[in-house]
Amino acid sequence: MVQSVNSIPILDLAQQYATIEAEVSDAVLKVLTSGGYIGGSRVLDFEQQFANYIGVSECVVCNSGTDALYLALRALNIGAGDEVITTPFTFFATTEVVSAVGATPVFVDIDADSFNLDINQIATAITGKTRAIIPVHLFGQPLDMTGIMAIAQSHQLAVIEDCAQATGALWANQKVGSIGQIGCFSFYPTKNLGACGDGGAVTTNDPAIAAKIRLLREHGSQGRYIYQEIGINSRLDALQAAILQIKLRYLDTWNEQRRAIARRYHQLLSHIPGIVTPQELAKSQGVWNQYTIRLQREGNEAIVPGISTGGTYRDQVRSQLQERGVGSMVYYPQPLHLQPVYKNLGYLLGQLPKAEQACHEVLSLPMFPELSLSQQEQVIYSLKDCLS
Ligand SMILES: *Cc1c(COP(=O)(O)O)cnc(C)c1O
């Protein structure tokens, strides 16, 4: 076994901070000395800048991507008795909020090449109770939003884009989060636009939706101590807004760096037997929040369908990579339709086979804008060493 000298993490937030340390620490100190920690001009300015960046008229910031999705559903009055179509291959928050408002998630299988919702299967899942579709731009790769919007329009469904992993990604030259009725973003530190703590945002071109979300994120209050609705408390604080204002200015450069790293991975990995590299749709310009490959081997199929229990070929490769000092992650080891919490929904093993297979095979490799060429070569060298 070759023991590498330097280990390579899947993500290095400290390295990114080092590149903007002077600007960020200055902005943070200004907020601290100002005494204004909640609300204020930094938050309002960031909302305006983010709306401009995404290309919408309205942005409402909040405490997290989870809250953004929750607020979006509440703003559309989606609740008990309603169904929301989405993917089983995403972070749990996407459907947790559907359940939290009292609605029912309806899972549609993914497309094997893109890991995203298979739009050809959406129509068969639509019932009289369906109110909305939540497409997730997973790993930073946009869905076919033209296709989604056509389906939604013909069935009069709302579209809430989950852009948590895709800030700045484009579909047909339009930023994701500006195409559906509502876009939901996360500024969790590991996302491609990450704060130094929790944060989120909702984008829309509909002033009525924006106004409703502003109301709901502040305890449903309109005017001090007058309550119109049961809301929540969900704020982006001034420190995070100040940091995000700075980071937003670098985002396009960082996204370009991610694209260059993704191209290099593709060049160096796509010809290797047993590795399937991710594909991009022609109209999509993704931001590669994750670079996720599939690991396949003869005999692997025997364990599919099922739930990954940690004993797959992929898991072996991952632990061998770890021994060689290369970090990686499994996004995601279990599909949502087979989660314990959704037992009551009655999905069966094998029912959404592509999502289940992906859970056995996926491995996300080191991906962050500052990843150097030599680090990337070490990732690839080590990965080849681990294949059998
Ligand atoms: C991170 C994430 C969320 C939730 O965002 P938080 O800010 O962590 O609450 C929702 N959906 C997807 C796809 C995510 O990756």
The ligand as an SDF file (V2000), in Angstrom:
LIG
                    3D

 15 15  0  0  0  0  0  0  0  0999 V2000
  -28.5180   21.1050    2.6250 C   0  0  0  0  0  0  0  0  0  0  0  0
  -29.7680   20.7710    1.9280 C   0  0  0  0  0  0  0  0  0  0  0  0
  -31.0120   21.1830    2.4120 C   0  0  0  0  0  0  0  0  0  0  0  0
  -31.1880   21.8390    3.7470 C   0  0  0  0  0  0  0  0  0  0  0  0
  -30.4260   22.9630    3.9720 O   0  0  0  0  0  0  0  0  0  0  0  0
  -30.0160   23.3830    5.4760 P   0  0  0  0  0  0  0  0  0  0  0  0
  -29.4750   24.7540    5.3280 O   0  0  0  0  0  0  0  0  0  0  0  0
  -28.9900   22.4050    5.9480 O   0  0  0  0  0  0  0  0  0  0  0  0
  -31.2480   23.3380    6.3040 O   0  0  0  0  0  0  0  0  0  0  0  0
  -32.1200   20.9120    1.6540 C   0  0  0  0  0  0  0  0  0  0  0  0
  -32.0320   20.2480    0.4800 N   0  0  0  0  0  0  0  0  0  0  0  0
  -30.8600   19.8170   -0.0010 C   0  0  0  0  0  0  0  0  0  0  0  0
  -30.8240   19.1090   -1.3160 C   0  0  0  0  0  0  0  0  0  0  0  0
  -29.6880   20.0470    0.7070 C   0  0  0  0  0  0  0  0  0  0  0  0
  -28.5240   19.6070    0.2190 O   0  0  0  0  0  0  0  0  0  0  0  0
  1  2  1  0
  2  3  1  0
  2 14  2  0
  3  4  1  0
  3 10  2  0
  4  5  1  0
  5  6  1  0
  6  7  2  0
  6  8  1  0
  6  9  1  0
 10 11  1  0
 11 12  2  0
 12 13  1  0
 12 14  1  0
 14 15  1  0
M  END
$$$$
